[in-house]
Amino acid sequence: MSSSNTRFVVAAMLFAAATAEAATLQPSTEALQACANEVDQARRLTCFDRVVGPKPAPVVAAPAAIVPAVSAPAAPAADTYGLATKIKEKPQTLTARVAAVERGPGGALLITLDNDQVWRQSDAASVVVKPGTEIKIIPALLGSYWLQASREQGIRVKRVR
């Protein structure tokens, strides 16, 4: 016998076995009709359970686990504002006054604030910032910060210290 014929015979035998097993699992129409003709409700239910099988027990969901409430993280302290941290908190806007301005490597501005934070310019934009100027440092995209000196002027900055 060739291998393709052998495969066909094996497939036919498996199909026949599966069909025969499925047929034995199906209750006969006569048995179901006999149960349906039963007048007494308790006997009718018992008959159907005997012919079809008992109804599986309902699955009861386990009670939900109690999870303690987590309090919201406190606003970041001014001394860590803008520094890289492992905890991802949503940064807030910082308002401060400029204490000193100097040029760093490559001509970038180094801006020291009245709270002793030092911020370095990280873009090529120009801005006029003098000691005593009130500024805002606003969170920008991708973890960067925007130093706004006036309504029209601002630069991208990174905290150094």
N, C-alpha and C positions, 0 to 999 in steps of 0.2 A: 504494500500500500504506500502511495506517495505521501510526502509530508503535508501537502495541501489537503489531501483526503483525510489524513489523520486529524488535522486541525478541525475540519468540518465535522467529523464524527464526534470529537470531544466537545465541540461547541453545541452540537445538537443534544448530546447527553446532558450537558449542564442545563440547557434550556428546558428540557423535559423534566429534569429533577426539580428545578425551580418552579415550574408550572404546577407540578403535582403537589409540592409542598404548599403553594399558595391556595390550591383547591381544598386541601385538608383544613386550612385555617379559616375558610369561609363557612359560616353556618348554613345549613340547608334551608331552602325556602319553606319546606314543609314544617320544620321545627320552629321557625320564626312565626309561621301562620298559626301553629298550635298555641304558641305563647300569646299571640295577639288575640286569639279567641277566648282566652281565660277571662272570666268575669271578675273574680276576686283580685283586687289590686296587689295584695301581698303575694299571692300565688303567681300572678302574672310577672311581677318583678323577679321573683325567685326563678321562674322559668327562663326569663331573658338572661339573667345572670348565669344560669347553667348552660344555656346555648351559646351565648356570646362571650361570656366571661365577666367577672366582676369589674365594675368601674374602678380604674386606678385611683388611689388615694390622691387628694389634691395636694399640690406642692405648696407648702407654706413658706413664705419668704422669711429669712432670718431677720430679726430686728436690726434696725440701722444702728451702726456704731455711734456712740456719743463722742463728738469731737469738741474739745474745749475751744472756746472763742479765742481768736487771736486779735490782740489789740493792734491798732494802726501804728506804724512806726512813727516815732517822734520826728519833728522837723529837724534837719541836720543842723548841728551847731555851727556857728560862724567860723570856728577854727578848722573845720574839715570841709567846708563848702568848696566844691570844685575839685577836690583831690580824688584820685582814683580810690574806690572802695570796693570791697567784695560784696557788700550788701547793696542791692539796687533799690535805692529810694528815689522817689520822684523829687528832683531838685526844685527849689523855689527861687524866685527872683531875689537877688541881693542888692540892696541899696547902700552905698558908702560914698565917702569923699576921698579924692585923690590926695595922698600925702607927698608923693614924689614921682617924677617921670624922668627916665633916662633911656638912652639908646643901648641896646644889647648887641650881641653878635649878629651880623648881617643887617644891621639897621633897624631891627625890630624894637618896638617900644617895650620897656619894662616898667610897669605901673605898680607902685606901692600904694596900698590903700590905708586909710586911717585905722583899720583893724589889723594891721601888719601883714595882710595877705599881699603876695606879689603875683601879678599876672603878666604873661608875655604875649605879645601880639603874634598871631599865627597866620595872618593873611597879609596881602600887599596893599591893602586899602590905607588911605591916609585919614587921620583924625586929629583934631586939635584938643589936647587934654592938658590942663595945667593944674598945679597943686591947688586944692580948694574946690575943684570942680566936683559937683555931685554926679555920680554915675550910677548906672544900673547894670548888673551882670545877669543876663537872662539865659536860661538853658536853651540850646539850639539843637539841631539834628545830630544824631549819631554820637551823643555824649559830648558835643562841643558846647562852647559858651560864646555869647555875644555881649560885648561891652558897649553899652549905649551911652554916649557922652551928651548927646542932645537928641532932639526929635529927628533930625536929619542925619546925624553922624553916628557911626558905630564901626567896630572892628571885631573880628573873631579873635578870641583869646584862649589861653590855656593857663591854668594855675601852676605856678612854679613852687610857691611856698605859702 
